[in-house]
Structure formats: structure tokens, C-alpha cells
């Protein structure tokens, strides 16, 4: 193995390939520490190979159709060079995870429900990406319409769960034996979790390899947690973990394709839906810690700006830029440094979620 991968300069400013190896090592560590059933590695590897392989065919097609990303003008200046990089990468790695999970689980009712809600959120993301490309603007469908669609789908999913799943799902278990019975109040929480998670992963997708890698870890952790009680949910999560890793072959720095809203909106919804069906809201919150921090940084930035707005209409900012990964960029961190630290943090969170569930 090339010694340059582990030189001091590589550790300070790792390459995309170094981060790919680092993520693979973290996934192995999480799988071993949490005691993953080796048989569940098979669908993970199948999705990894299919997603990675498909990318070599789909990415050139996206380039040929000029499906290039429109970069935010108010984003970091260093990102302007990424303009024109193909987006909509979710169109190949998301279907791979869904199809393999359906086949591997024998088309169980849980797998079908998860596939339906995931595809529905993917459709929202695809339409948003399509509008951005069509209008050559970084503004897709209106935020209000996007939110309304997300809430509608989350509500339909929660109604299905309420009708066909056990009553015990409305109890949230903390630390193994502390139970909080929410009853009917569980369902507004479930709807909020799906919508919030979807938007949180969307916000996290702002640096090459960040959303895909952290999602791979989160899905692996949640899959291991739900495996003892719902093997079909575990298969779904492991398929998405592998598919995200396969996508990372093309999305690592410097990215040859972005996942777009087609992928980023979908990942959070899929993760939240699996956590809700598996009765694992508390572990879901922990494995989603990175996404939560990204969201909170945006909320805090907007709130503080509005609260400090003066007569000139301008307010103060808590961060140089939100989400927080952009703040770190403008503070001197390289993209790959940010990604490496977030990968490590999410691996620790996945292990904590298992220990605290």
C-alpha cells in the first residue's frame, strides 16, 4: 500500500482515496464492535458493487445530457470551480438499494412500505433537481411546496404504520429500560422525524463525500440495532449503507457526480422510516447526530440573524456560513479534513446508539 496515504501531510489534508479507505475501515470497526451478522454483509456488498459499477455508466450519461450542478452564488467561493459537475446521482444508487432490499427481504410488507416512501421522497428530490437544471438556477421548487409534499408523504406513511404495526411502536425506549409511552403523540413526532431527517441530510450534502459517507455509517449502525427484531429492516439499512459506499466511489473528493436532492432528500427519509418501523426513534436520533448538528447550525444562524437585525435590515451571524461544514471551510479547514472528522464522529455516534439503546 502506498505510504503516501499515511504521511503527515495526508493526515492533515487527506485525499479522496484516503478517505475512502478510512471510511471502509470505520464501517468494518462499527460492524465488528456492534456484532453484525456476517450474512448481512452479502446484500451490503451486492449494493456496493452494483451502485459503484452503475456509476461508471450513468455518470457519463449525465455529463452528456449536461446535467451539471448550478452552484450557489452565496456559497464558499472555492465551490465555484465545481459548477458543471453532474448532479442527480441519486437516480442510480437509490434504486439499487431499494431493489436489492426488496428481493433480499422477499418483498416483505415492511420492505415495500419503506420502498414506497423512499421513492416518493426521491421523486420530490428529482423534481427539484430537474427544475434547477431546467431553469439554470439554484432555486428549484418552492420551499413551501417541498415541505408540504414531505409532510403529506410522512403523514401517509405514519397512517399506514399506525394501522398495520404493533401498538408498542408508540413507546420510546431509552437506555434499555426507561420507557416513554407517547400514545397518539407518537405520530406527530414520527412525521416530524421524517421531514426533519430528510431536510437534515439535504443540508449535509454540501461537501464532496460528506452526506454519502456519513449516511453509510448511519444506515449500518441503525441496521445492526434493528436486526434482532426486524431482519427485513436491517436488510434495507445494510443495502443503503452499501449503495452509499458504492456511490462514494464517484462522489469522493474531487467528486465526478453529486447526489442532488434526488439522493439527499431520500436518504434522510429512508433512514427515519426504518427507525420508526423498527421502534428505534431514540437510536435514530443518535446515529443522526451529524445531520442534527448541521440542521441546528442553520436554524441558529437564521434565528440569530433575525434577532439581531438593526434599522439597516442587517443582522449578526453566529457562524461565518451555515451549515457548519461551510463555517469550518471558511475557518481554514480543507473539505477532506471536514469529511474525515465527520466520518469519525458518526462512527462514534453509531457505537453510542447501540450501547444506549
PEHU-V544002 format. One record per residue. RES is the residue in one small letter. SS is DSSP state (a for helix, b for strand, c for the rest). PSI is psi in degrees with one decimal (NA if undefined). OMEGA is omega in whole degrees, -180 to 180 (999 if undefined). Layout:
# PEHU-V544002
RES&SS&PSI&OMEGA / RES&SS&PSI&OMEGA
This chain:
# PEHU-V544002
x&c&142.0&-176 / x&c&123.7&-179 / x&a&-22.2&-180 / x&a&-25.4&-180 / x&a&-25.7&-174 / x&a&19.6&176 / x&c&164.1&-178 / x&a&-37.2&179 / x&a&-34.8&179 / x&a&-33.9&179 / x&a&-33.1&179 / x&a&-36.3&-179 / x&c&72.4&-173 / x&c&152.1&177 / x&c&169.3&177 / x&a&-37.3&179 / x&a&-40.3&177 / x&a&-42.2&180 / x&a&-33.3&178 / x&a&-43.8&177 / x&a&-40.3&180 / x&a&-43.1&179 / x&a&-42.0&178 / x&a&-41.8&179 / x&a&-41.6&179 / x&a&-41.4&179 / x&a&-40.2&178 / x&a&-44.4&-180 / x&a&-46.8&179 / x&a&-43.2&-179 / x&a&-41.8&-179 / x&a&-47.8&-178 / x&a&-39.2&-178 / x&c&-0.1&175 / x&c&47.7&180 / x&c&133.1&174 / x&c&120.9&-177 / x&c&-29.0&-179 / x&c&-25.1&180 / x&a&-10.9&177 / x&a&-23.2&-176 / x&a&-53.4&178 / x&a&-31.4&177 / x&a&-48.7&-178 / x&a&-35.5&178 / x&a&-46.5&-180 / x&a&-37.6&178 / x&a&-49.0&-178 / x&a&-43.5&-179 / x&a&-45.1&-179 / x&a&-47.5&179 / x&a&-42.7&-180 / x&a&-43.3&180 / x&a&-34.0&-179 / x&a&-35.6&-179 / x&a&-20.3&176 / x&a&-37.2&-175 / x&a&-39.9&-177 / x&a&-45.9&176 / x&a&-32.3&177 / x&a&-43.1&178 / x&a&-37.9&177 / x&a&-40.3&-178 / x&a&-34.6&179 / x&c&4.8&178 / x&c&43.3&178 / x&c&56.3&-176 / x&b&143.9&-180 / x&c&136.9&172 / x&c&116.4&-174 / x&c&138.6&177 / x&c&131.4&179 / x&c&-26.0&-179 / x&c&9.1&178 / x&c&-178.5&178 / x&c&137.9&-178 / x&a&-30.4&-178 / x&a&-18.1&-179 / x&a&-12.1&-177 / x&a&-29.0&180 / x&a&-12.6&180 / x&a&-5.6&-180 / x&c&134.7&-180 / x&c&-12.8&175 / x&c&131.7&-178 / x&b&142.0&176 / x&c&-169.3&-178 / x&c&24.1&-180 / x&c&-19.0&178 / x&a&-18.8&-176 / x&a&-15.3&178 / x&a&-32.3&-178 / x&a&-27.7&177 / x&a&-49.9&178 / x&a&-34.1&178 / x&a&-49.4&-179 / x&a&-41.3&-178 / x&a&-49.2&-176 / x&a&-45.0&-180 / x&a&-40.9&180 / x&a&-37.6&178 / x&a&-47.6&-179 / x&a&-44.8&-175 / x&a&-30.8&-179 / x&c&2.1&-179 / x&c&29.7&-180 / x&c&48.4&177 / x&c&159.7&-179 / x&a&-37.0&177 / x&a&-45.3&-178 / x&a&-39.8&179 / x&a&-42.8&179 / x&a&-43.1&179 / x&a&-39.8&178 / x&a&-42.1&-178 / x&a&-47.2&-177 / x&a&-34.4&179 / x&a&-44.9&178 / x&a&-35.8&180 / x&a&-44.3&177 / x&a&-34.7&177 / x&a&-35.8&179 / x&a&-38.9&177 / x&a&-48.2&-179 / x&a&-41.2&180 / x&a&-44.1&-180 / x&a&-38.5&178 / x&a&-45.5&178 / x&a&-41.8&-178 / x&a&-40.4&178 / x&a&-40.2&179 / x&a&-45.0&-180 / x&a&-39.7&-177 / x&a&-40.3&-177 / x&a&-6.0&-178 / x&c&44.4&-179 / x&c&155.9&177 / x&c&10.8&176 / x&c&114.3&179 / x&c&-130.4&176 / x&c&157.3&-175 / x&c&145.9&178 / x&a&-37.5&-179 / x&a&-42.5&179 / x&a&-42.6&180 / x&a&-45.6&180 / x&a&-41.1&180 / x&a&-42.1&179 / x&a&-40.8&179 / x&a&-43.8&180 / x&a&-40.8&-179 / x&a&-45.3&-180 / x&a&-42.2&179 / x&a&-36.7&179 / x&a&-44.9&178 / x&a&-41.5&178 / x&a&-43.1&-179 / x&a&-36.2&176 / x&a&-43.3&178 / x&a&-45.7&180 / x&a&-42.9&-179 / x&a&-33.2&-177 / x&a&-31.6&-170 / x&a&-3.4&-179 / x&c&160.4&-177 / x&c&153.4&-180 / x&a&-24.8&-176 / x&a&-18.5&-180 / x&a&-21.7&-179 / x&a&-1.7&175 / x&b&128.5&177 / x&b&123.8&-178 / x&b&125.0&178 / x&b&141.7&171 / x&c&31.0&173 / x&c&-42.1&-175 / x&c&-2.9&178 / x&b&114.8&-174 / x&b&131.2&177 / x&b&104.4&179 / x&b&114.5&-177 / x&c&-20.6&-179 / x&c&-131.7&-178 / x&c&-22.3&-180 / x&a&-13.8&179 / x&a&-35.7&-172 / x&a&-40.4&172 / x&a&-35.7&178 / x&a&-40.8&180 / x&a&-43.6&179 / x&a&-44.7&179 / x&a&-42.6&-178 / x&a&-43.2&-179 / x&a&-46.7&-178 / x&a&-44.2&-179 / x&a&-42.8&-179 / x&a&-42.0&179 / x&a&-46.1&-180 / x&a&-29.5&180 / x&a&-43.9&178 / x&a&-31.0&176 / x&a&-41.6&178 / x&a&-32.2&-178 / x&a&-23.2&-177 / x&c&72.3&-179 / x&c&-1.4&179 / x&c&142.4&-177 / x&c&120.9&174 / x&c&-2.7&-174 / x&a&-54.9&-177 / x&a&-42.5&-177 / x&a&-41.2&-179 / x&a&-44.7&179 / x&a&-34.1&177 / x&a&-37.7&178 / x&a&-41.4&179 / x&a&-44.5&-178 / x&a&-43.9&179 / x&a&-39.4&178 / x&a&-47.7&-179 / x&a&-47.2&-180 / x&a&-38.0&180 / x&a&-42.3&179 / x&a&-36.9&-178 / x&a&-40.5&-176 / x&a&-10.6&-175 / x&c&-42.3&-177 / x&c&-26.7&-176 / x&c&-17.2&-177 / x&c&86.6&-175 / x&a&-31.5&179 / x&a&-34.5&176 / x&a&-38.4&178 / x&a&-42.3&178 / x&a&-44.0&179 / x&a&-47.5&-179 / x&a&-43.0&-179 / x&a&-34.7&176 / x&a&-42.1&179 / x&a&-35.0&177 / x&a&-47.7&179 / x&a&-40.1&-179 / x&a&-37.9&176 / x&a&-40.3&179 / x&a&-41.8&177 / x&a&-40.2&177 / x&a&-32.7&-178 / x&a&-22.1&175 / x&a&-27.7&-179 / x&a&-15.5&-174 / x&a&-6.4&179 / x&c&159.4&-176 / x&c&130.8&-8 / x&c&129.6&-173 / x&c&137.5&173 / x&c&-7.7&177 / x&b&146.6&173 / x&c&153.6&-179 / x&c&-23.6&-178 / x&a&179.3&176 / x&a&-24.4&177 / x&a&-35.0&179 / x&a&-46.1&-171 / x&a&-39.3&176 / x&a&-32.8&-176 / x&a&-41.7&-175 / x&a&-47.2&-179 / x&a&-41.3&179 / x&a&-42.8&180 / x&a&-43.1&-180 / x&a&-45.4&-180 / x&a&-42.3&-180 / x&a&-40.3&178 / x&a&-39.9&179 / x&a&-39.1&179 / x&a&-48.1&180 / x&a&-31.8&-179 / x&c&5.1&-179 / x&c&35.5&-173 / x&c&48.8&180 / x&a&-42.2&-178 / x&a&-50.8&175 / x&a&-35.5&178 / x&a&-43.7&-180 / x&a&-39.7&-177 / x&a&-46.5&-179 / x&a&-17.5&180 / x&c&17.5&-175 / x&a&-41.3&179 / x&a&-44.5&180 / x&a&-37.9&180 / x&a&-45.2&-180 / x&a&-40.5&178 / x&a&-44.1&-180 / x&a&-45.3&-179 / x&a&-37.3&-180 / x&a&-37.1&178 / x&a&-45.8&180 / x&a&-44.6&-180 / x&a&-40.0&-180 / x&a&-47.8&-178 / x&a&-44.9&-178 / x&a&-46.6&-179 / x&a&-38.6&180 / x&a&-44.4&-180 / x&a&-38.9&-178 / x&a&-27.2&-177 / x&c&11.2&-177 / x&c&127.6&-178 / x&c&-171.5&-180 / x&c&-25.6&-179 / x&c&-0.3&179 / x&c&4.6&180 / x&c&142.0&179 / x&c&-177.9&178 / x&c&160.2&-178 / x&c&138.2&175 / x&c&-39.0&-178 / x&c&158.4&177 / x&c&-34.2&175 / x&c&146.8&177 / x&c&151.5&1 / x&c&174.5&-169 / x&a&-24.4&179 / x&a&-29.6&176 / x&a&-34.9&176 / x&a&-43.0&179 / x&a&-38.5&177 / x&a&-48.3&-178 / x&a&-11.2&177 / x&c&1.7&176 / x&c&-4.5&178 / x&c&143.7&172 / x&c&160.2&178 / x&a&-43.5&-176 / x&a&-30.6&174 / x&a&-45.8&180 / x&a&-48.3&-178 / x&a&-44.3&-180 / x&a&-44.5&180 / x&a&-40.3&179 / x&a&-37.2&176 / x&a&-50.7&-178 / x&a&-43.5&180 / x&a&-41.3&-178 / x&a&-33.1&176 / x&a&-41.9&178 / x&a&-41.1&179 / x&a&-38.0&179 / x&a&-41.2&178 / x&a&-40.7&178 / x&a&-39.3&180 / x&a&-40.2&178 / x&a&-44.4&-177 / x&a&-30.3&-176 / x&a&0.8&-178 / x&c&NA&999
